[in-house]
């Protein structure tokens, strides 16, 4: 029994040693056949960094501002009377084209028609009263003329009797009778002249009454016309704010019509931009957010005052466009505008925005890294063909760099001043 138990143990031990020997042989074979790695020496051993050559490029002063487009020609159509909506024509739907003078809403005009009739009747009465006054004036003037002639005759008769009395040919009773007649005739003449002199003022009052009634008729006619609410401009209906059967009050908005053929965009720029922004400077507009679209325009006006709250100035960009074109600027669109100053076109030092860390950039001089402080004048976006990097965010520096320096495009955390590095031009990387 003891012999039988020893044999399996020896067998397992022998197998173990054989497997171990085979494993060792495999390891030795792998070590002896491994490829020899080339050991980098010289510049190849240095850390590689991607660089661009520092050089000034012609650059216009650029300033970025934001604003919302607004249609220069638009109309919020109000109700000018209080009435009930009785009809909306089929063309009165949001988004429909509309011409100047087209009907937008029909209001109930029954009450205003009755007011017009009443005003017309009052005008007819006032005109009739004026005609009667003219007839009475002519009669009063004739009575005044006759009274004056009667007075003249009475005066002449009185004078003859007084002359006869002085010669003894007339009695005192006759003198008294002539004087009494003269006084009576004079009183009648005074009354007739007074009555005739009142008619001009009465006619003026009657004429004023006629003018007042004519104004009332005109207002009544206007109110009847106001029941037919029409579009004051050509454009597109933005909204209809009423429904059939709704009671609208005077001043309530009924509809809004927008004509986007002429669009104004007030761009807000930093206040310091006033020193170099001028009327006529080019502006590149871009729709903010997704679906970016671009338009080219120019500054047409500049507001004279700065906004003390936001510390901005407002410049105005006007666009004349086809309102139904797919590339038109819709009113209300929030846009980003980049103003290029035509008077400040000169050579400027530009670096990728990502190359600046803590207001410093890293440059390579004689294969040695150096960090230098820089000051940013302003930032721009877009590709610059002068540099062979795909960046679209750039910083224009106030700091003057040295031509021949090589700027590290993306300084990593492991780069330090004084390090020896190997430069790789960005053009070589982009071509690969």
NULUM-528288 format. One line per 3 residues: their letters; for each residue x, y, z of N, C-alpha, C. Coordinates in steps of 0.2 Angstrom, whole numbers, plus 5000, padded with zeros to 4 digits. Layout:
N
A) X,Y,Z,X,Y,Z,X,Y,Z | ...
This chain:
432
XXX) 5004,4994,5000,5000,5000,5000,5004,5006,5000 | 5010,5006,5004,5014,5012,5004,5018,5013,4997 | 5019,5008,4994,5022,5009,4987,5018,5012,4982
XXX) 5011,5010,4983,5006,5012,4978,5005,5020,4979 | 5006,5022,4985,5004,5030,4986,5010,5034,4984 | 5017,5031,4984,5023,5035,4983,5023,5036,4975
XXX) 5021,5032,4971,5022,5032,4964,5018,5038,4961 | 5011,5039,4963,5008,5045,4960,5011,5052,4962 | 5014,5052,4968,5017,5058,4970,5023,5060,4966
XXX) 5027,5054,4965,5033,5055,4961,5032,5058,4954 | 5026,5055,4951,5024,5056,4944,5022,5064,4944 | 5018,5066,4949,5016,5073,4949,5022,5078,4950
XXX) 5027,5076,4953,5033,5080,4955,5037,5080,4948 | 5038,5075,4945,5042,5075,4938,5038,5079,4933 | 5032,5079,4933,5028,5083,4928,5029,5090,4930
XXX) 5028,5092,4936,5029,5099,4938,5036,5102,4936 | 5041,5098,4937,5048,5100,4935,5049,5101,4927 | 5045,5097,4924,5046,5097,4916,5042,5103,4914
XXX) 5036,5105,4917,5033,5111,4915,5037,5117,4917 | 5040,5117,4922,5044,5123,4924,5050,5124,4920 | 5053,5118,4918,5059,5119,4913,5056,5122,4906
XXX) 5051,5119,4904,5048,5122,4897,5047,5129,4898 | 5044,5132,4903,5042,5139,4904,5048,5143,4904 | 5053,5141,4908,5060,5144,4908,5063,5145,4901
XXX) 5062,5139,4897,5065,5139,4891,5062,5144,4886 | 5055,5145,4887,5051,5150,4883,5053,5157,4884 | 5054,5158,4891,5056,5165,4893,5063,5167,4890
XXX) 5067,5162,4890,5074,5163,4888,5074,5164,4880 | 5070,5161,4877,5069,5162,4870,5066,5168,4868 | 5061,5171,4871,5058,5177,4870,5063,5183,4872
XXX) 5067,5182,4877,5072,5187,4879,5077,5188,4873 | 5080,5182,4871,5085,5182,4866,5083,5184,4859 | 5076,5184,4858,5073,5186,4851,5070,5193,4851
XXX) 5070,5197,4857,5067,5203,4857,5070,5208,4852 | 5066,5213,4849,5069,5218,4845,5073,5223,4849 | 5078,5226,4846,5082,5231,4850,5079,5238,4848
XXX) 5077,5242,4853,5075,5248,4852,5080,5253,4851 | 5079,5258,4847,5084,5263,4845,5083,5269,4851 | 5089,5270,4854,5089,5275,4859,5090,5282,4856
XXX) 5085,5286,4858,5086,5293,4855,5091,5297,4858 | 5095,5301,4854,5100,5305,4857,5100,5312,4853 | 5102,5317,4856,5102,5324,4853,5095,5327,4854
XXX) 5093,5331,4849,5087,5334,4849,5081,5329,4849 | 5082,5323,4847,5076,5319,4847,5074,5317,4854 | 5079,5318,4858,5077,5316,4865,5073,5321,4869
XXX) 5073,5327,4866,5069,5333,4869,5062,5332,4868 | 5058,5336,4873,5051,5336,4872,5048,5340,4866 | 5044,5337,4862,5042,5341,4856,5036,5345,4858
XXX) 5036,5351,4855,5030,5356,4856,5028,5359,4849 | 5022,5360,4848,5019,5363,4842,5020,5371,4842 | 5023,5374,4837,5024,5381,4838,5021,5384,4831
XXX) 5020,5391,4831,5019,5395,4825,5024,5401,4826 | 5026,5403,4820,5031,5409,4820,5028,5416,4822 | 5030,5419,4826,5028,5426,4828,5029,5431,4823
XXX) 5024,5434,4820,5024,5439,4815,5018,5443,4815 | 5019,5450,4814,5013,5454,4814,5009,5453,4807 | 5003,5454,4808,4998,5453,4802,4994,5459,4801
XXX) 4992,5461,4795,4988,5467,4794,4981,5465,4797 | 4978,5470,4801,4972,5468,4805,4969,5475,4807 | 4962,5475,4805,4958,5480,4807,4956,5479,4814
XXX) 4955,5485,4817,4952,5485,4824,4945,5482,4824 | 4944,5477,4828,4937,5474,4828,4934,5474,4835 | 4928,5475,4835,4924,5476,4841,4917,5472,4840
XXX) 4916,5468,4845,4910,5464,4845,4904,5467,4849 | 4898,5467,4846,4892,5469,4850,4887,5465,4848 | 4881,5466,4852,4875,5461,4851,4869,5466,4851
XXX) 4864,5463,4847,4858,5467,4847,4852,5463,4844 | 4846,5465,4844,4841,5462,4841,4838,5466,4835 | 4837,5463,4829,4834,5466,4823,4827,5469,4825
XXX) 4826,5474,4822,4819,5477,4822,4817,5480,4816 | 4811,5479,4814,4808,5481,4807,4807,5489,4808 | 4809,5493,4803,4808,5500,4803,4801,5502,4802
XXX) 4798,5497,4798,4791,5499,4796,4786,5494,4799 | 4783,5495,4804,4778,5491,4807,4773,5495,4810 | 4767,5492,4811,4761,5495,4814,4757,5491,4819
XXX) 4756,5493,4825,4751,5490,4829,4745,5494,4828 | 4740,5491,4825,4734,5494,4823,4729,5494,4829 | 4727,5500,4831,4723,5500,4837,4715,5501,4835
XXX) 4711,5500,4839,4704,5502,4838,4703,5509,4840 | 4700,5513,4836,4700,5520,4837,4693,5522,4840 | 4688,5517,4840,4682,5518,4843,4680,5511,4847
XXX) 4675,5512,4851,4673,5506,4855,4667,5503,4851 | 4667,5497,4849,4662,5493,4846,4663,5486,4846 | 4659,5482,4843,4659,5475,4843,4662,5472,4836
XXX) 4666,5467,4836,4669,5464,4830,4663,5460,4827 | 4662,5462,4820,4656,5458,4817,4659,5453,4811 | 4665,5455,4809,4668,5451,4804,4675,5451,4803
XXX) 4678,5445,4802,4685,5445,4800,4686,5442,4793 | 4689,5446,4789,4689,5443,4782,4694,5437,4782 | 4694,5433,4776,4698,5427,4776,4706,5429,4776
XXX) 4707,5435,4773,4714,5437,4773,4717,5439,4780 | 4713,5440,4785,4715,5442,4791,4717,5436,4795 | 4723,5433,4793,4726,5427,4797,4733,5429,4798
XXX) 4736,5427,4803,4743,5428,4805,4747,5425,4799 | 4752,5428,4797,4757,5426,4792,4755,5427,4785 | 4749,5430,4784,4746,5432,4777,4749,5439,4775
XXX) 4751,5439,4768,4753,5446,4766,4746,5450,4765 | 4748,5457,4766,4742,5462,4766,4745,5468,4763 | 4740,5471,4760,4742,5478,4756,4739,5483,4760
XXX) 4742,5489,4759,4740,5495,4762,4733,5497,4760 | 4728,5498,4765,4721,5499,4763,4717,5492,4763 | 4720,5486,4764,4716,5480,4765,4712,5480,4771
XXX) 4706,5477,4771,4702,5477,4777,4705,5471,4782 | 4706,5473,4788,4708,5469,4793,4703,5466,4798 | 4698,5471,4800,4693,5469,4805,4687,5473,4803
XXX) 4681,5471,4803,4675,5475,4802,4671,5475,4809 | 4670,5482,4811,4667,5483,4817,4659,5485,4816 | 4655,5484,4821,4648,5486,4820,4647,5494,4820
XXX) 4644,5496,4815,4644,5504,4814,4637,5506,4814 | 4632,5503,4817,4625,5505,4817,4624,5511,4821 | 4627,5511,4827,4627,5517,4832,4630,5523,4829
XXX) 4635,5522,4825,4639,5528,4822,4636,5530,4816 | 4632,5526,4813,4628,5528,4807,4622,5533,4810 | 4619,5531,4815,4614,5535,4818,4617,5542,4820
XXX) 4623,5542,4823,4626,5548,4825,4628,5553,4819 | 4629,5550,4814,4631,5553,4808,4624,5557,4805 | 4619,5553,4805,4612,5556,4803,4610,5562,4807
XXX) 4611,5561,4814,4609,5566,4819,4614,5572,4818 | 4620,5571,4816,4625,5577,4815,4623,5581,4809 | 4621,5577,4803,4619,5580,4797,4613,5584,4798
XXX) 4608,5582,4802,4602,5585,4803,4603,5592,4807 | 4608,5591,4812,4609,5597,4815,4613,5602,4811 | 4617,5600,4806,4620,5604,4802,4615,5608,4797
XXX) 4610,5604,4795,4605,5607,4790,4602,5613,4794 | 4600,5612,4800,4596,5617,4804,4601,5623,4805 | 4607,5622,4807,4612,5628,4808,4612,5632,4801
XXX) 4612,5628,4795,4613,5632,4789,4606,5636,4788 | 4601,5633,4789,4594,5636,4788,4594,5643,4793 | 4596,5642,4799,4596,5648,4803,4601,5653,4801
XXX) 4606,5651,4798,4611,5657,4795,4607,5660,4789 | 4604,5656,4785,4600,5659,4779,4595,5664,4781 | 4591,5662,4787,4586,5667,4789,4589,5673,4792
XXX) 4595,5673,4795,4598,5678,4798,4600,5683,4792 | 4602,5680,4787,4604,5685,4781,4598,5689,4779 | 4592,5685,4778,4586,5689,4776,4584,5694,4781
XXX) 4584,5693,4787,4583,5698,4792,4587,5704,4792 | 4594,5702,4791,4599,5707,4791,4597,5712,4785 | 4596,5709,4779,4594,5714,4773,4588,5718,4775
XXX) 4583,5715,4778,4577,5719,4780,4579,5725,4785 | 4583,5723,4790,4584,5728,4795,4589,5734,4792 | 4593,5732,4787,4597,5737,4784,4593,5742,4780
XXX) 4588,5739,4777,4583,5743,4773,4579,5748,4778 | 4577,5745,4783,4573,5749,4788,4577,5755,4791 | 4583,5753,4792,4588,5758,4795,4589,5764,4790
XXX) 4589,5762,4783,4590,5767,4778,4584,5772,4778 | 4578,5769,4778,4572,5773,4778,4571,5777,4784 | 4573,5774,4790,4572,5778,4796,4577,5784,4795
XXX) 4583,5783,4793,4588,5789,4792,4585,5794,4787 | 4582,5792,4782,4579,5797,4777,4573,5801,4780 | 4569,5797,4784,4563,5800,4788,4566,5805,4793
XXX) 4572,5804,4796,4574,5808,4801,4577,5815,4797 | 4580,5814,4791,4583,5819,4788,4577,5824,4786 | 4571,5821,4783,4566,5825,4781,4563,5829,4788
XXX) 4562,5825,4793,4560,5829,4799,4564,5834,4801 | 4571,5834,4801,4575,5839,4803,4574,5845,4798 | 4574,5844,4792,4573,5849,4787,4566,5853,4788
XXX) 4561,5849,4790,4554,5852,4791,4555,5856,4798 | 4558,5854,4803,4559,5857,4809,4563,5864,4808 | 4568,5864,4803,4572,5870,4802,4568,5875,4798
XXX) 4563,5873,4794,4559,5878,4790,4554,5881,4795 | 4551,5877,4799,4547,5880,4804,4550,5885,4809 | 4556,5883,4811,4560,5888,4816,4561,5894,4812
XXX) 4563,5894,4805,4565,5900,4802,4558,5904,4801 | 4553,5901,4800,4546,5904,4799,4544,5907,4806 | 4546,5904,4811,4544,5907,4818,4548,5913,4819
XXX) 4554,5913,4817,4558,5919,4818,4556,5925,4814 | 4553,5924,4808,4550,5929,4804,4543,5931,4806 | 4540,5927,4811,4533,5928,4813,4528,5925,4809
XXX) 4530,5920,4805,4525,5917,4800,4523,5910,4803 | 4525,5908,4809,4523,5902,4812,4522,5903,4819 | 4518,5899,4822,4516,5899,4829,4521,5895,4833
XXX) 4521,5896,4840,4525,5892,4844,4522,5885,4844 | 4516,5884,4844,4513,5877,4844,4516,5873,4838 | 4517,5876,4832,4519,5873,4826,4527,5871,4827
XXX) 4530,5875,4831,4537,5874,4832,4538,5868,4837 | 4534,5867,4842,4534,5862,4847,4532,5855,4843 | 4527,5856,4839,4525,5850,4835,4530,5847,4831
XXX) 4534,5852,4827,4539,5849,4823,4545,5846,4827 | 4547,5849,4833,4552,5846,4837,4550,5839,4839 | 4544,5839,4841,4541,5832,4844,4542,5827,4839
XXX) 4540,5829,4833,4540,5824,4827,4547,5822,4826 | 4552,5827,4826,4559,5826,4825,4562,5821,4830 | 4560,5822,4836,4562,5817,4842,4559,5810,4841
XXX) 4553,5810,4838,4550,5803,4837,4554,5799,4832 | 4555,5803,4826,4558,5800,4820,4565,5798,4822 | 4569,5802,4826,4576,5801,4828,4576,5794,4832
XXX) 4571,5794,4837,4571,5788,4841,4570,5781,4837 | 4566,5782,4832,4564,5776,4827,4571,5775,4823 | 4574,5780,4821,4580,5779,4817,4586,5775,4821
XXX) 4586,5778,4828,4591,5775,4832,4590,5767,4833 | 4584,5766,4834,4582,5759,4835,4583,5754,4829 | 4582,5757,4823,4583,5753,4817,4590,5752,4816
XXX) 4594,5757,4817,4601,5757,4816,4604,5752,4821 | 4602,5752,4827,4604,5747,4832,4602,5740,4830 | 4596,5739,4828,4594,5732,4826,4598,5730,4820
XXX) 4600,5734,4815,4604,5732,4809,4611,5731,4811 | 4614,5734,4816,4621,5733,4818,4622,5727,4822 | 4617,5724,4825,4617,5717,4829,4618,5711,4824
XXX) 4616,5712,4818,4616,5706,4814,4622,5703,4812 | 4628,5707,4811,4634,5704,4809,4637,5699,4815 | 4636,5702,4821,4638,5697,4826,4634,5691,4827
XXX) 4627,5692,4826,4623,5686,4826,4624,5681,4820 | 4626,5684,4814,4628,5680,4809,4635,5676,4810 | 4639,5680,4813,4646,5676,4815,4644,5670,4820
XXX) 4640,5671,4825,4638,5666,4829,4635,5660,4825 | 4631,5662,4820,4627,5657,4817,4632,5653,4812 | 4637,5657,4809,4643,5654,4805,4647,5649,4810
XXX) 4648,5651,4816,4652,5647,4820,4648,5640,4822 | 4642,5641,4823,4637,5635,4824,4637,5631,4818 | 4637,5633,4812,4638,5629,4806,4644,5626,4806
XXX) 4650,5629,4807,4657,5626,4807,4657,5620,4812 | 4654,5622,4818,4654,5616,4823,4650,5610,4821 | 4644,5611,4818,4640,5606,4815,4644,5602,4810
XXX) 4648,5606,4806,4651,5603,4800,4657,5598,4803 | 4660,5601,4809,4665,5597,4812,4662,5590,4815 | 4656,5591,4818,4653,5585,4821,4651,5580,4815
XXX) 4649,5583,4810,4648,5578,4804,4654,5574,4802 | 4660,5578,4801,4666,5575,4799,4668,5570,4804 | 4667,5571,4811,4669,5566,4816,4665,5560,4815
XXX) 4658,5561,4814,4654,5556,4814,4656,5551,4807 | 4657,5555,4802,4659,5551,4796,4666,5547,4797 | 4670,5550,4801,4677,5547,4802,4675,5541,4807
XXX) 4671,5541,4811,4669,5536,4816,4666,5530,4812 | 4662,5532,4807,4659,5526,4803,4665,5523,4799 | 4670,5527,4796,4675,5524,4792,4680,5520,4797
XXX) 4680,5522,4803,4684,5518,4808,4682,5511,4810 | 4675,5510,4808,4673,5504,4809,4675,5499,4804 | 4678,5501,4799,4682,5497,4794,4689,5498,4795
XXX) 4692,5493,4799,4699,5494,4801,4703,5491,4795 | 4708,5495,4793,4712,5493,4787,4719,5494,4789 | 4723,5491,4785,4731,5491,4786,4734,5497,4784
XXX) 4738,5500,4788,4741,5507,4786,4747,5506,4781 | 4750,5500,4781,4756,5498,4777,4755,5492,4773 | 4760,5491,4769,4761,5484,4766,4765,5480,4770
XXX) 4763,5474,4771,4767,5469,4775,4764,5462,4776 | 4766,5460,4782,4763,5453,4784,4760,5453,4790 | 4754,5450,4791,4751,5450,4798,4755,5446,4803
XXX) 4757,5449,4808,4760,5446,4813,4755,5442,4818 | 4750,5446,4820,4745,5444,4825,4738,5447,4824 | 4733,5443,4825,4726,5446,4826,4724,5445,4833
XXX) 4722,5450,4836,4721,5450,4843,4714,5450,4845 | 4709,5449,4840,4702,5450,4842,4699,5444,4838 | 4693,5442,4841,4688,5437,4838,4681,5440,4836
XXX) 4678,5437,4832,4671,5439,4830,4667,5439,4837 | 4663,5444,4838,4659,5445,4844,4662,5448,4850 | 4668,5449,4849,4672,5452,4855,4671,5460,4855
XXX) 4670,5463,4861,4669,5470,4861,4676,5473,4862 | 4678,5478,4858,4684,5481,4859,4683,5488,4861 | 4688,5490,4865,4688,5497,4867,4692,5502,4863
XXX) 4691,5508,4864,4696,5513,4860,4703,5512,4863 | 4708,5511,4858,4715,5511,4860,4717,5504,4860 | 4713,5499,4861,4715,5492,4861,4718,5490,4854
XXX) 4724,5486,4855,4727,5484,4849,4723,5478,4845 | 4722,5479,4839,4718,5474,4835,4722,5469,4831 | 4728,5472,4828,4732,5467,4824,4739,5471,4824
XXX) 4744,5467,4822,4751,5470,4821,4753,5468,4814 | 4755,5473,4810,4758,5471,4803,4765,5473,4803 | 4769,5469,4800,4776,5470,4800,4779,5470,4793
XXX) 4783,5475,4791,4786,5475,4784,4793,5475,4786 | 4797,5469,4784,4804,5468,4786,4808,5470,4780 | 4806,5474,4775,4810,5475,4769,4816,5480,4772
XXX) 4815,5484,4777,4820,5488,4780,4821,5487,4787 | 4826,5484,4789,4827,5482,4796,4833,5486,4799 | 4832,5487,4805,4837,5491,4809,4839,5487,4815
XXX) 4846,5487,4816,4849,5483,4821,4853,5487,4826 | 4851,5489,4832,4855,5493,4836,4860,5488,4840 | 4866,5489,4838,4871,5485,4842,4874,5489,4847
XXX) 4875,5485,4853,4878,5488,4859,4885,5486,4859 | 4890,5491,4859,4897,5490,4859,4900,5493,4866 | 4906,5491,4868,4909,5494,4874,4910,5501,4873
XXX) 4909,5505,4878,4910,5512,4878,4916,5515,4875 | 4922,5511,4876,4928,5513,4874,4929,5513,4866 | 4924,5509,4863,4924,5509,4855,4922,5515,4852
XXX) 4920,5520,4856,4918,5526,4852,4924,5530,4849 | 4930,5529,4852,4936,5532,4850,4937,5530,4843 | 4936,5524,4840,4938,5522,4834,4932,5520,4829
XXX) 4926,5519,4832,4920,5517,4827,4918,5523,4824 | 4917,5522,4817,4914,5528,4813,4908,5526,4809 | 4904,5530,4807,4899,5529,4802,4902,5526,4795
XXX) 4900,5521,4793,4902,5518,4787,4907,5512,4788 | 4909,5511,4794,4913,5505,4796,4909,5498,4794 | 4913,5493,4792,4909,5487,4790,4907,5483,4796
XXX) 4902,5479,4795,4900,5475,4801,4898,5468,4798 | 4901,5463,4801,4899,5456,4800,4894,5454,4805 | 4888,5452,4803,4883,5450,4807,4882,5443,4807
XXX) 4881,5440,4813,4880,5433,4813,4874,5431,4818 | 4870,5427,4816,4864,5425,4820,4867,5421,4826 | 4865,5423,4832,4868,5420,4838,4864,5413,4839
XXX) 4868,5408,4842,4865,5402,4844,4866,5397,4838 | 4861,5392,4837,4862,5387,4832,4860,5390,4825 | 4862,5386,4820,4860,5388,4813,4863,5395,4811
XXX) 4869,5396,4812,4873,5402,4811,4872,5404,4804 | 4870,5410,4803,4870,5413,4796,4874,5420,4796 | 4876,5422,4791,4880,5428,4791,4877,5433,4786
XXX) 4878,5440,4788,4876,5445,4783,4882,5451,4784 | 4883,5454,4778,4888,5460,4778,4884,5467,4778 | 4886,5471,4782,4882,5478,4782,4887,5483,4784
XXX) 4885,5489,4785,4889,5495,4787,4885,5499,4793 | 4889,5502,4797,4886,5507,4802,4883,5513,4799 | 4877,5514,4800,4873,5520,4797,4872,5526,4802
XXX) 4872,5524,4808,4871,5530,4813,4874,5527,4820 | 4876,5533,4824,4879,5531,4831,4876,5536,4836 | 4873,5533,4841,4870,5536,4846,4875,5541,4850
XXX) 4873,5547,4851,4877,5552,4854,4879,5551,4862 | 4875,5547,4865,4876,5546,4872,4878,5539,4874 | 4882,5538,4879,4883,5532,4882,4878,5530,4887
XXX) 4877,5523,4888,4873,5520,4893,4877,5520,4899 | 4875,5523,4904,4879,5523,4910,4878,5517,4914 | 4872,5514,4913,4871,5507,4917,4875,5502,4914
XXX) 4875,5501,4907,4878,5495,4904,4885,5497,4902 | 4887,5503,4902,4893,5506,4899,4894,5504,4892 | 4889,5505,4888,4890,5504,4881,4887,5510,4877
XXX) 4889,5509,4871,4886,5514,4866,4882,5510,4861 | 4878,5513,4857,4873,5510,4852,4875,5512,4846 | 4876,5508,4841,4877,5509,4834,4872,5506,4830
XXX) 4870,5509,4825,4864,5507,4821,4866,5504,4814 | 4864,5498,4813,4865,5495,4806,4858,5494,4803 | 4858,5497,4797,4852,5497,4793,4853,5492,4787
XXX) 4848,5488,4786,4848,5483,4780,4842,5484,4776 | 4843,5484,4770,4837,5484,4765,4837,5477,4761 | 4832,5474,4762,4832,5467,4759,4825,5465,4757
XXX) 4825,5459,4753,4819,5456,4751,4816,5452,4757 | 4810,5454,4760,4808,5451,4766,4806,5444,4765 | 4805,5442,4759,4803,5435,4757,4808,5430,4755
XXX) 4815,5433,4756,4820,5429,4754,4822,5425,4760 | 4825,5419,4758,4827,5414,4764,4833,5417,4768 | 4837,5421,4765,4843,5424,4768,4841,5431,4771
XXX) 4835,5433,4772,4833,5439,4775,4834,5439,4783 | 4835,5444,4786,4836,5445,4793,4829,5446,4796 | 4826,5441,4799,4819,5442,4802,4819,5447,4808
XXX) 4814,5451,4809,4814,5455,4815,4813,5451,4821 | 4817,5454,4826,4817,5450,4832,4823,5445,4833 | 4827,5444,4828,4832,5440,4828,4838,5443,4832
XXX) 4841,5439,4837,4846,5441,4841,4853,5440,4837 | 4857,5445,4836,4863,5444,4831,4869,5446,4835 | 4875,5444,4833,4881,5446,4835,4884,5450,4829
XXX) 4887,5456,4831,4890,5460,4826,4897,5461,4827 | 4901,5460,4822,4909,5462,4823,4910,5468,4818 | 4912,5473,4822,4913,5480,4818,4921,5480,4817
XXX) 4922,5481,4810,4929,5482,4808,4930,5489,4807 | 4935,5492,4810,4936,5499,4810,4940,5501,4803 | 4938,5505,4799,4942,5506,4793,4948,5511,4794
XXX) 4948,5514,4799,4953,5519,4800,4959,5516,4805 | 4958,5510,4807,4963,5507,4811,4966,5501,4808 | 4967,5501,4801,4970,5495,4798,4978,5496,4798
XXX) 4981,5491,4802,4988,5491,4803,4991,5484,4805 | 4997,5484,4806,5000,5477,4808,4999,5476,4815 | 4997,5470,4817,4996,5469,4824,4998,5462,4826
XXX) 5000,5461,4832,5003,5454,4834,4997,5450,4836 | 4996,5444,4833,4990,5440,4835,4993,5433,4837 | 4989,5430,4842,4991,5424,4844,4985,5420,4846
XXX) 4985,5413,4845,4979,5409,4847,4977,5410,4854 | 4971,5410,4855,4968,5412,4862,4971,5406,4867 | 4971,5400,4865,4973,5395,4869,4981,5395,4871
XXX) 4985,5399,4868,4992,5399,4869,4993,5404,4875 | 4988,5407,4878,4989,5412,4883,4987,5408,4890 | 4991,5408,4895,4990,5405,4901,4992,5410,4907
XXX) 4987,5412,4911,4989,5417,4916,4992,5424,4913 | 4989,5426,4908,4992,5432,4905,4999,5432,4902 | 5001,5426,4901,5008,5425,4898,5008,5420,4892
XXX) 5013,5420,4888,5013,5416,4883,5020,5413,4883 | 5021,5407,4880,5028,5404,4880,5031,5404,4873 | 5037,5406,4873,5040,5407,4866,5047,5403,4867
XXX) 5049,5401,4861,5055,5397,4860,5061,5401,4857 | 5066,5402,4861,5072,5406,4858,5078,5401,4859 | 5081,5400,4854,5087,5395,4854,5086,5389,4858
XXX) 5080,5386,4856,5077,5379,4859,5076,5379,4866 | 5076,5385,4869,5074,5386,4876,5068,5390,4877 | 5063,5387,4881,5057,5390,4883,5057,5396,4887
XXX) 5054,5401,4885,5053,5407,4890,5046,5409,4890 | 5044,5411,4896,5037,5414,4896,5037,5421,4897 | 5033,5425,4893,5033,5432,4893,5026,5435,4895
XXX) 5026,5440,4899,5019,5443,4900,5016,5446,4894 | 5010,5446,4893,5007,5449,4887,5000,5453,4889 | 4998,5458,4886,4992,5462,4887,4988,5461,4881
XXX) 4982,5459,4882,4977,5458,4876,4973,5465,4875 | 4973,5467,4869,4970,5473,4867,4962,5471,4865 | 4961,5466,4861,4954,5463,4860,4955,5456,4857
XXX) 4949,5453,4857,4949,5446,4854,4945,5446,4848 | 4946,5441,4843,4943,5441,4837,4941,5433,4836 | 4937,5432,4832,4935,5425,4830,4935,5424,4822
XXX) 4937,5418,4820,4937,5417,4813,4944,5414,4812 | 4945,5411,4806,4951,5408,4804,4956,5413,4801 | 4962,5412,4803,4967,5417,4800,4972,5413,4795
XXX) 4972,5414,4789,4976,5410,4784,4983,5411,4785 | 4985,5417,4788,4992,5418,4789,4995,5413,4794 | 4991,5409,4798,4994,5404,4803,4991,5398,4801
XXX) 4995,5392,4801,4993,5386,4799,4990,5382,4805 | 4985,5385,4808,4982,5381,4814,4974,5382,4813 | 4970,5377,4815,4963,5378,4814,4959,5382,4819
XXX) 4963,5385,4823,4959,5389,4828,4955,5395,4825 | 4950,5396,4829,4945,5402,4827,4945,5407,4832 | 4948,5406,4838,4948,5411,4843,4955,5414,4844
XXX) 4956,5420,4843,4962,5424,4843,4962,5430,4847 | 4968,5431,4850,4969,5437,4854,4974,5442,4851 | 4972,5448,4850,4976,5453,4847,4980,5457,4853
XXX) 4986,5457,4853,4990,5459,4858,4992,5466,4858 | 4992,5470,4864,4995,5476,4864,5003,5476,4865 | 5005,5470,4868,5012,5469,4868,5016,5467,4862
XXX) 5021,5470,4861,5025,5469,4854,5030,5463,4855 | 5029,5459,4851,5034,5453,4851,5040,5454,4846 | 5044,5449,4847,5050,5449,4843,5049,5444,4837
XXX) 5050,5447,4831,5050,5443,4825,5055,5437,4825 | 5054,5431,4824,5058,5426,4824,5057,5421,4830 | 5053,5424,4835,5051,5420,4841,5046,5415,4838
XXX) 5046,5409,4842,5041,5404,4840,5037,5403,4846 | 5030,5404,4845,5025,5404,4850,5022,5397,4851 | 5022,5394,4857,5020,5388,4859,5012,5388,4858
XXX) 5009,5384,4854,5002,5385,4852,4998,5383,4858 | 5000,5377,4862,4996,5375,4867,5001,5373,4873 | 5003,5377,4877,5007,5376,4883,5004,5371,4888
XXX) 5007,5365,4889,5004,5361,4893,5007,5362,4900 | 5004,5358,4905,5006,5359,4912,5013,5357,4914 | 5016,5353,4909,5023,5351,4911,5029,5355,4908
XXX) 5027,5360,4904,5032,5365,4901,5034,5370,4907 | 5040,5371,4907,5043,5376,4912,5048,5381,4909 | 5049,5387,4911,5054,5391,4909,5061,5388,4909
XXX) 5065,5389,4904,5072,5386,4904,5072,5379,4901 | 5067,5376,4900,5067,5369,4897,5069,5369,4890 | 5073,5364,4888,5075,5363,4881,5070,5359,4878
XXX) 5067,5361,4872,5062,5358,4869,5064,5357,4861 | 5060,5353,4858,5061,5352,4851,5054,5355,4848 | 5055,5360,4843,5049,5363,4840,5047,5359,4834
XXX) 5040,5359,4833,5037,5356,4827,5032,5361,4825 | 5033,5363,4819,5029,5369,4816,5021,5366,4815 | 5017,5370,4816,5010,5369,4816,5008,5367,4808
XXX) 5011,5370,4804,5010,5368,4797,5012,5361,4795 | 5017,5358,4798,5019,5351,4797,5013,5347,4800 | 5011,5348,4806,5006,5344,4809,4999,5344,4805
XXX) 4997,5350,4803,4991,5351,4799,4991,5347,4792 | 4998,5347,4789,4998,5344,4783,4998,5336,4784 | 5000,5334,4789,5000,5327,4791,4993,5324,4792
